[in-house]
């Protein structure tokens, strides 16, 4: 198993978010592979930009889903996302000045997604599943008609 392999226990049960998480793992693996193969910054900088952009997109999608379903921990989760975005911005700033951002970014991408998914996103997934089940469950009137 590699550092960035997706494991079934990372699934939060919300297919669109799970697919995005898998994509972040793939992109992190590609960046790591480029780094260990000594690819130059002309390769790694754009890759880091793609990971950062995709992560922002993912956070936006996840937060939109939280708001749509009335997730009670939205504010705290959003603050966590903001901290991660700040870290990506710092890596990108270092990359612009040719600082040693790749190893820092690799460590961050190794250490951040798994605990974030398992601690912060799992409750979001449970909430999403409950809300989805409630929306698709027949109402009392529907149940009377079915009898």
JOMO-V304283 format. One record per residue. RES is the residue in three letters. D_CENTER is the distance of its C-alpha to the mean C-alpha in Angstrom with 2 decimals. Layout:
# JOMO-V304283
res,d_center
RES,D_CENTER
RES,D_CENTER
This chain:
# JOMO-V304283
res,d_center
UNK,20.29
UNK,18.43
UNK,16.14
UNK,13.07
UNK,14.21
UNK,12.24
UNK,14.17
UNK,15.02
UNK,14.58
UNK,10.76
UNK,11.20
UNK,10.96
UNK,13.53
UNK,12.11
UNK,12.48
UNK,10.76
UNK,7.37
UNK,8.28
UNK,9.29
UNK,6.28
UNK,4.68
UNK,8.29
UNK,8.55
UNK,6.44
UNK,8.77
UNK,11.60
UNK,11.42
UNK,11.42
UNK,14.29
UNK,16.08
UNK,16.03
UNK,17.29
UNK,19.90
UNK,21.07
UNK,21.49
UNK,23.45
UNK,25.55
UNK,26.56
UNK,25.33
UNK,26.34
UNK,24.48
UNK,25.31
UNK,22.81
UNK,20.17
UNK,20.01
UNK,19.09
UNK,16.48
UNK,14.88
UNK,15.25
UNK,13.48
UNK,10.39
UNK,10.60
UNK,11.41
UNK,8.76
UNK,6.04
UNK,8.57
UNK,8.94
UNK,5.56
UNK,6.32
UNK,9.73
UNK,9.38
UNK,7.95
UNK,10.68
UNK,13.19
UNK,12.90
UNK,13.45
UNK,16.39
UNK,17.79
UNK,18.01
UNK,19.24
UNK,16.72
UNK,18.87
UNK,16.35
UNK,14.86
UNK,16.52
UNK,15.40
UNK,11.71
UNK,12.13
UNK,14.04
UNK,11.42
UNK,9.10
UNK,12.43
UNK,13.16
UNK,10.20
UNK,11.30
UNK,14.78
UNK,14.16
UNK,13.00
UNK,16.06
UNK,18.22
UNK,17.37
UNK,18.18
UNK,21.35
UNK,22.43
UNK,21.97
UNK,24.27
UNK,26.89
UNK,26.51
UNK,25.41
UNK,23.99
UNK,20.33
UNK,19.35
UNK,19.96
UNK,18.24
UNK,15.09
UNK,15.40
UNK,15.90
UNK,12.97
UNK,10.61
UNK,12.69
UNK,12.73
UNK,9.51
UNK,6.68
UNK,9.37
UNK,10.92
UNK,8.12
UNK,7.26
UNK,11.03
UNK,12.30
UNK,10.40
UNK,8.53
UNK,11.60
UNK,13.92
UNK,11.99
UNK,12.35
UNK,15.94
UNK,16.66
UNK,15.52
UNK,17.73
UNK,20.58
UNK,20.51
UNK,20.46
UNK,23.28
UNK,25.27
UNK,25.10
UNK,26.27
UNK,28.88
UNK,32.31
UNK,33.85
UNK,37.14
UNK,39.10
UNK,37.47
UNK,38.26
UNK,41.90
UNK,42.19
UNK,40.95
UNK,43.76
